[in-house]
Amino acid sequence: MTVQTNVDAVTDRAASVLWRFGPMIYGPTILFALGEGAIIPLIPIIAARLGADVALAALVASALVVGQLVGNIPAGWAVAHVGERMTMATAGMLSLVGVLGMVFAPVLGVFAASVFLIGFCAAGFGLARHSFMTTRVPLAFRARALSLLGGTFRLGMFVGPFIAAGLLAVFGDEHAAIWFFGVCLVATVLLVLLGPDPEKQLQTSDEGPGVAEDTGEAVTGSIPTSERAGVFRTMWRFRRVLVRLGLAAASLSAVRSARQVVLPIWGLSIGLDAQTIALVVGISGAIDFALFYASGQVMDRFGRLWAALPAMLLMGAGFLALSFTHDLDSAAMWFAMFAAVLGVGNGLSSGILLTLGADVAPRADPAPFLGSWRTLTDAGGAVAPLAVSAIAAASSLGLATGAIGVVALLGAVAFARWVPMFVPKSAS
């Protein structure tokens, strides 16, 4: 009875704290993701109209990811020096410059630079939220808070393309979606600057893990510090956790990114029409989205490994099994089934990269560390599609798919090895 009472008390407190974060964290996240999700499908189209061929249009579209990858380290510096709220507001205002550049770009180079700037600012916006939650959410419901953060982003990215389609139907111009993103950014900045400040509503909790300096062992208190360490000094100080647990996290990011590339290409390769492929991928995405909060519940109640290992094993087995079905008579059925398996696996991993980063970040000054952590995970996500393309070109799509499955299984082994070492026992 006492245990149940304690669980209920934690649940009630979690709901109260998460509700307070709504105006400043979850609301701006949905707005930013809605706008970004609306423009992503249209970037290659606008690039082509500015003179890009197919390969160059794809390169311009990748500028968003490259900008985010490059922006993580400067974002860590910004959050450490000016704070989370100002970093989010500044990132939103600079993104407006990128929006104007996309709308009025006279040449392809200006358009590509604008896309890069938006990706760069997205890194600052995302890291500021991550750092804020790391320092202010108690360990007892940290995973739920961060899984909800990931879920709100997924919701925006899921709905955004449908909004873009509606705007295209009404206005017949791709720039309408870019203007929509601009409106979302204005609302985001106003909400961040004028909304209630949870920093004043919620005192920083004393509980929360950190990682001791270069010992490879987790500790449960904060790291005493008299001054803020620089980004590169922080990277060196925490090199052990970054090289070990950080690479495991990068493998998960790579598998997630590969899923978005492999599924549509696989459907085309086995002869399915665009509508069927969209339906299968959409169902997989819906399963993924439906599980985002369950992932946080699992991590908070049973530990991080109970989400990381099933997710990686499911996705690893799904990719490996899918790689053997290409030439079967029932290839379409297997494609649909394993797409659903990958959706379940990805859904179970929702929020885990944010949560693990928060678990092992230094309590006193997490932003520089999180900049390094997010650079690693973003790099994994950026490299995976290139690896799939290269292996498929050199050999076959089946081999490329199987290789991603092997990466997932190796990542599961890495999580099993390094999570107990670096994540506090109460969370791992």
Disulfide bonds with the S-S distance in Angstrom:
none
